[in-house]
Amino acid sequence: MGVIDERKEYSLGILKELKSLLAEAEKVANDNACVFAHGSFGRLEASNHSDLDPCIVSLCDEGKKSKLTLLHEIRLKAELITAFRDLDLPDIDGDGRYLGQFTNCSLVNEIGSPVDDSDNTFTTRLLMLLEGRAIVNEVIFDSVRSSIIKAYWVDFDTYKSSFIPAYFTNDIIRLWRTFCINYEARTRNLPEGQRIKRKVKLYKLKHSRILTCYSAILYLLAIYRLKNTVDQDDALTMCSLTPLERLVWLRDNPRLSTSEGIMQNLIDMYENFLHTASQDAQRLEQQIKNNEGYTREDYRFGQEMFSAIASVGDGNKFHRLIVV
């Protein structure tokens, strides 16, 4: 069993245990909210060093206010915190400040709005679509995700014979750029010790976040190449797959055989990254400090992803839109 399979098995095992501890959270959420995991557990590639990043999304009433009352939100967060500690998982990142509570209305209605970034709905929305996995109330999770995709596909009926998901794709690319900008902003002028820790984060960023964003783009680009259009069901199928599962689908599709080798290269390179990232944190920091080829690994992964896009897109209209 390779590291990819090992991590998937571990992730699914922890998520299964977590769900069993969240029976009371299901009652608190009732039919009003869901909780999803993103990050390494959402991608099913977590290790015993990984954080589990949760997020609460509630439905809103006719007045566009959350159906999850403040007291129920507090109870739901308490259930999550208790379950995490029962499983000896790391405390929720950022002391819980990113746990938040978003509504289906805000995630849909703030698409493209001036407050999309400042309210953090942009990042939450994209992570929910690209690497989200329900841990409380999967029915609501699926419903919210479908409503978001519907909003991105608002013009489909007009152009359904040759629809390119330009709006959605632009937001995926913007997510990747946002990750890069945030890294730069938080790294400048740091002391040496903290700067090395940030370099470790960059090493991981340039693999996991590239894969999250560009596996989705590759999948949609392939669908367009095969069908000359991309409908909502195609997008929802893409969302249901982990980033690595998207690459496997691309590799194994006989109509995309010319790209099979590149997809296998990406999978192999990512497996090597997961193996490297599994080692002791201090050792990894020292190796990156010594620059033992790690910055070249993430560069080569990005270069291979670029080659994959060129191979699948083959210069069509959707491919052109991604570039310019």
Secondary structure, 3 states (H helix, E strand, C coil): CCHHHHHHHHHHHHHHHHHHHCHHHHHHHCCCEEEEEECCCCCCCCCCCCCCEEEEEECECCCCCECCCHHHHHHHHHHHHHHHHHCCCCCCHHHHCCCCCEEHHHHHHCCCCCCCCCCCHHHHHHHHHHHCEEEECHHHHHHHHHHHHHHHCCCHHHHHHHCCCHHHHHHHHHHHHHHHHHHHHHHCCCCHHHHHHHHHHHHHHHHHHHHHHHHHHHHHHHHHHHHCCCCHHHHHHHHHCCHHHHHHHHHHCHHHHHHHHHHHHHHHHHHHHHHHHCCCHHHHHHHHHCCCCHHHHHHHHHHHHHHHHHHHHCCCHHHHHHHC
